Amino acid sequence: MFNTLIRTRFGSFFVILIVLTGSVWGESDNRPNVLLLLVDDLKPTLGCYGDEVAVSPNIDRLAAMGMRFDLAYCNQSVCMASRYNLMLGSRSSSTGFYSFGTQFREVYPDAITLPQHFTNHGYVAHSMGKVFHIGHGNTNDDASWSVPHLKDKVIEYLVPESNHRQLTREEALFTNEFNKPIRSLPRGAAWESPDVLDEAYADGRIATHAIDRLRSLSQDSDQPFFLAVGFVRPHLPFSAPKKYWDMYDRDSLPMPEFEEAPEGAPEFAVKRGGEITAFKPVPTDTAVFQDDLKRDLIHGYYASVSYMDAQLGRVLDELEKLGLVDNTIILLWGDHGWHLGDHGSWTKHSNHEQANRIPIIIYAPGVTKSGTRTRQLVETVDIYPTLASLAGLSKPAAPQPIDGVDLTPVLEEPKKRIREYAYHAYKRGGYLGRAIRTERYRLVQWEPHSVGKTEYELYDYEKDPLETINFADSKPDVLARMIKLLDQEPKAKKQVEKRRR
């Protein structure tokens, strides 16, 4: 007996798929492949997002193929939690996964991750590079993949002076080596630029592995694939071949425009120090950086973006050579944004715009139109149900909460609106900051873990895009309206306890 009918589109054809009870797909259908491109610490410093300095021709090419989301946001601005948000389709405040060292299967042993949802529907799922966060007490999820995950380095040096051939603080964290106290280990360099081949660093090797895997997967036309390729640059250290540094004039790079805390913002809300101080020559005794250091860090970030872009381009080139573009959904995602000196902040770990705004680009054959863009607000958790929908799979039904919405209507019509705001959260200074971002405003509601009063931040991006002023006191009507929107969201769960090492 027929259960339902599903219609999906690829190229210029409409395919009617008859779904039988107990079987989602027939044995000989034209199911699309999925290429998921994950990039660590990537904010929208890309030509296709209007950055006039960035050299990013390959991501720009992908944007020209599909749809660019101009107001896309992570659900938490830290690597581990953001990747759980993606793979589980769940916000951190719904699961309690805020910090490193928490394992999602200890809470949801039967969770169905994004790649598992595809393997449950007949796909083969492969991954390489940085996909799940491995390090800081976290590990890969073997159950998500059809074959073992191919891991490579995040922290990597070729120049002896960068780490003096010693295990550095960040290397220990990313390799889960906790034999010695982390602060007893030496700091590694924040950047290096040797004249080496692209494959000398991890992203070049990962691109080569992805190309080899695509060639292998393309041999089986009856087996659709879900391939997750994770690039690590522009994550610190900014280790990239010299030719990518040479693409930029150091003295012409954009410097931060506003380096102070927002007027009226809670002191704890502004990120100072942290991860950046694990790298030399960043000072550890002051948050004030000299201009030369700022320029070196900004130069390193842009060079790393261009290096990563070139490797990503190699993967796109191979997809085209193999004739897979017309039947492959391609999605680019940055796990969170990055502070490049705004508010005097560096790296991520905040509820401000630069740490939370991310690039999301989707190319779906027969659905997206070339070179389109939308200002629909979207979240990382929307990717799970969207990819499932685009592939014609059933709606995810998993033991973990699925917080995302299907973006397919927006992909079909960029002016379509299906959500009023994007939601994210971050913990700082004994407070949990729950935030919503509308097209014009952001509200951050800081709730104390134990004692203290609730604090608010309100920013107006039409009048004050650099977040120089907290308008919570001066715009009470807007504040009340935003609080009412936030109150629609479920109460945040407490942090899951870290497992003991």
N, C-alpha and C positions, 0 to 999 in steps of 0.2 A: 504493500500500500504506500502511495506517495505521501511523504511527510510535508514537504515544502518545495518551493522553487526559488532558486537563487540566480540572479543575473549579474554577470560580471563582464567587463569590457577590456579588451586589449587590442591595440592597433585600431583599425577601423571596423572591427568585427564585434558583434554582440554574440555572446555564447550563453545559451540557456543550459544550466546544469540542473538536472533532476536529482534531488537528494532523496535517497531511500532511507527508510527507517533503519537506524543503526549504522549507516554509512554516509559520511559527509560528501565524499567524492567518488566518482567512478574511477575505473582503473586506467582509462586512456583519455585524460582531459589535458587541457593546455594551461595548467596552473602556472602562475608567474613565479619566478625566482625572486628572492629578496637579497639585496646587498645593503647591509647596515654598516655605515661608516661612522665610527665613534672617534672623536678627537678630544684629547685631554686639555683642559684649561683654555679652550678656544672661545673668546668673545667675538663679536661680529667685526673684528678688524680685517675686513675682506672687501675687495673691490666691489663685489656685487651688493654689499650693504652700504656703499657710499664712501668707504674709506679711500681717500685719494692717494694715500701713501702705500698701502698694502699691495704687494705683488702676489696675487692669488689667482692666476689665470684658469686653473683647473676647477676650483670650486666655483669660480665665476661661470665657467662653462656649464657646470651642473645646474646652476641657478637659471641659466638661459634655456635649459632643457625643460625645467619644471617650475615649481612654485617656491618662492621665498617667503618665509614667515617673518615679518618685521617686528612683531611683538611676541616673541617666544621667550619663555622663562623656565629655568630649572625649578625644581621643587625644594631643593636645598643646595646651597653653594659649597659643597664639599664632595670629593670624588666618590668615596664609598657609598654614601647615602644616595647620591644622585644616580648612581648606576643601579642600586636597588630600586629606586623609583622607576627607572626605565624598564628593568627586567621583570619587575613584579607588577608594574602598572599601579603601584600604591604610593601615596604620599608618605613621607616620614612621619607625619603627625597621625596617620592612620595605623601605622605599624609599630611605632616607637623606635625605629632604627634611625638614630640621629648621629651616632658616634662610631668610630672605628672599633673593631674587635667584637662587634655583635654579628651573629650568624643567623641568617633569615630562616634556615631550616630547623633551627632549635626552637623556633616559635611556630613556623608553618612547615612542618616536615613534608607535607604533601602539596606544597605550593606548586603551581604550574607557571613556570617562567615563560617569557615571550618566546624564546626558541623552542621550549617544550610544547607550547601550544601548536607550533608548526609541525614538530615531529609527530605529535598526536594525530595530525591530519595528513600524514604520509610524506612529510618533508625529511630531508637529511639536514642536520644543523652542524656547521663547523664554525670554529672561532680561532682567532689568533691576535696577538698583541694585547693591548690593555682593553679588556671588555668588562668583566667583573673586576673590582678593585682587589688586587692581590698585594698584601702588605699591611702593616699596622695591626697585625693580628687577624686579618681577613684572608680568605682563600677563595679559589675558584669553586664554582658549583659544577661538579662533574656530571650530574644528572641532566644538565641543560643541553649537553652536546652529544652528537652521534659518535664522534671520535674524540680522543683526548685533545684538550685545548693546547694550542701552541703558544707558549709564553716567551716573552723576551724582556729585555731590561727597560726600566723606566729611568733610573739614575745611571748615567754612563759617561765615562771619561776616556779619552785617548791620550791626552797630554799628561805626562807624568806629574807635572807641577800642579795639576788640578786637584789631585788627591794624594800625591806622594805614595801612590800604590798602597794606601791604607783603606780599610773599611770606614766609610764616612757615616755620619749620623743618618742621612737620608737613605743611603744604600742599605744600612741595617734595617731601617723601618720597612723598606720596600721588599726586602728578602726575608722578613720575619725572623731576623737574627737578634735575639734579645739576651745574649750571653753576658753582655756588659751593659751598664746604664748608658742610655743613648747620649746623654750630655757629656759622658766621659770620652766619647769618640770625636775625632777631628771633623771639622767642617770641610766640605768639598767646595770647589769653585762654582760661582753662580753662572759662569759661561765659559765657553772655549770655542775656537774657530779654526781648527787645523785644516790644511789643504788636503782633504781626503775624499775618497769616493763616497757616494751616497750610502752604499751598503755598509760602510764602516760603523754606522749607527743603526739603532733598532728599527726606526721607521723605514729605512731603505730595505732592510732584511724582511720586514713584515710585508712590504709591498711585493717583494719577490715571492715570498711564500703564498701570498694571496693570488698572484698571477698563476703560479703552479697549481694551486688548488682550483682555480677557475677552469684551467685547462682540463684537469681531471674530472671535475664535476660536469663539464659540458659534454663529456663522452656518453653520459646516460641521459638521453632526452626524456625518458619516462620518469625520472626521479627529480622533482623540483628541489632546489636547495635554498637554505637560509644561511648566508655567509656573513658573519660579523667580523669586521676588520677594525682593530683598535690602534690608532696612532697616538704616540705619547707626547710629541712636541706640539704645542709650545709649553709643556710642563717644564719647570726647572729641573736640572740646570739647562740653560740655553746652549746645549751642545749641538752644533750644526756645522756642516762643511763651510769653509771660507767663502765659496762662491755665492752662498745665500746672504752672508753678511755684506758682501760686495754689491749686492743689489740696492743697498740703501746708503744715502748720504747721512751719516751720523748727525751732522750739525743741522739737518733739515727735518729731523723727526719731530713729531708733535709732542710737546711737553705738557704735563698736567696743568689744567687751567685753574683749578680751585683745590688747594691742598689743606684746607682747614676743615675742622669738624663743622657740620651744619649748625647754624645758630639755633639754640634751643633744643638740640638733640640730647638724649641721655648720654652721659659720658661713656658708658659701656658699649653703646651701639656702634661706635666707630672702631674699625680694626686697626690695631697698631702692632708692629712686630710680628711675632708668630713664625710661620713657615719660612719667610724670607730670611730670617736671621740664622737659619741653618746653613747658609751659604756665605762664603767669603768672597769679596771684602765687605759685605754688608755689616754695618756697625751693630753691635748688640747692646750698646748703652744709650742709644738715642734713636728716635723715630725720624729725625731730621737727616735727610740724605743730601749730600753735595750734588750739584748739577751734573758733574761728570759721571757720578755713579748712576744717577737717574737716566742719563743718556745711554749708558752702557746697558742697563737693564731693558730699556725700551727698544734699543737696537737689537738686543738678543731675542726679545719677544717677536719682533717683526721678522727677523731672519729665520727663527724657528717656524713661524707660520708658513713662510715661503718654502722652506725645506719640506715640511709636512705636505704642503699643497702639491709639490712636485711628485712626491711618492703616491699620493692619492690619485694624481693624474695618470700615473703608470697603470694603476688598477682600472681606471675608467677606459684607458686606451685598449687594454686587453679585453675588456668586456665588449668593446666595439669590434675588435678583430675577430672575436669568437662568434659574432652575430647574435649576442644575447641581449642587446639593449632593448629590443622591441618586446621582450618578454621578461624583463627584470625590473622590479620596483627598487629604486635607489633612494636611500634616506641618509642624509648627513645630519649629525647631531653633535653639538658641543656639550660636554657634561655640566658646565657652569661657566660663568663669566670670569673676569679677572680685573683686579684693581691695578692700574698702571700709574699709581701716584695720586689719583684723585682722593680727596680727603686725607692726603698723606698716607694712604693705605696701599699695600702691595699684596698680591695673591688674591685669595677669595675670602670665604668665612665671614660674610656679613649679610645683612638684609638690604643693602643698597643696590642701586640700578646696575652698576658696572659688574658686580659679583653675580648677578642673577639673570641678566639678559644673555641669551644664547642664540646661535644660529641654528635654524632648522630649515632644511631644504628637502623637498620631496619631489621626486620624478616618478610618476605612475603612468605607464603607457596607456593611452586611450582615455585617461581621466584628467590628468593635468594638461594645461595648455602651456606652450613654450613661453618662458620669460615672464610668468605672472608673479604677482606679489599680493599679499594681503596684510591687513592690520588687525585681523582676528587675533585676539589674545589666546595663546596656547601654552600648555604646560608639558613637561617631559612625560608625565603619565598618560598623555593623550596618544603617544606613539603606539603603545601596545594595541588598543582597540582599533586604531586607524590601520595599522599594517594587517591585522586580522581581517578587517572589512575589505581592504583593497585586494587581498588574496582570495576573497570569497569564503573565508572560514567562518565557522559559527562564532557567535559572540562569546568572549572568554567567560567561563564559569569556573572559578578557582576558589580555593579556601581562603586565600588572602583577598583583602578588599581591592577591587578594580575601580580606581578613582577617575580614570581618564574618560574622555568622550571621543567619539569617532569624528575625525576631521574631514571625512570624504565629502560632505556637502560643501565645505569651504574649498576643497580642491577642485570641485566642479564649478563653483561660483565664488570668486574671491570676495565679493561683497556680502556674502552670507554671514550671519552672525549666530553662533550657537552657544556662546558663553559670554558673560558680562565682564569677567575679570579672570586674571591668573592668580594662583595661590602659591605661596612658598613659606618656608619657616626656617629659622635658625636659632640656635641656643648660644647666648653670650652672657657672661657676667652674672650667672645665677638666674637668668630670665630665659623664657622661651618666647621668641618673637614670631608671632604669626602675622603674615602679611598678605594683602591683596593688592594687585596692580590693575587699575582700569586704564583706559587709553590716556587719561589725563593725570590721574592721581595714584599715589601709593600710600596705603595705611599700614603701619607696623604697630601691632599691639603687643607690648612686652609684659608678659605675665610672670611674676616672681615664682620660683620653685617652692619657696617656703614663706619668708617674711618680706615685706615691702609692698609698695603700691604699684598698681598697673600704670605703665608709662606708654605714651603714644608718640608716634612720628607720623607726620602727614606732609607729603611732598606734591608739589604742583609742577608737572613737567611741561606744561604750556608756558608758564611764567618763569619757571626756575629749573631748567633742565639739568643744572649742575648740582642740585640739591644743596643750595647754600643756606636755606632757611627751613626750619621745621614749622609748618603752618598750623599745627594742632591747636594752639591757643587762639590764633587770629582768624581761623575759619571754622567756628563751632558748628555751623550748619553742614558743611562738607564733612567734617569729622563725624558728626552724628549719622549722616547718610552712609558713610563708609563703614562705621561700626555695625550698622544694621545689616549691611551686606556680609561682613565677616561673621556675624552671629548666625548666619544661615549654615555655616560650616560646622561639622561635628566637633565636639570638644577634643582637643589633642590628647593622644595617649602619652603616658609616661615613658621615659627612655627604657628600652630593654637593657637589662643588666649585662655588662660585658662578661664574657667567660674568662676564667682565670687561665693564665698561660702556664 
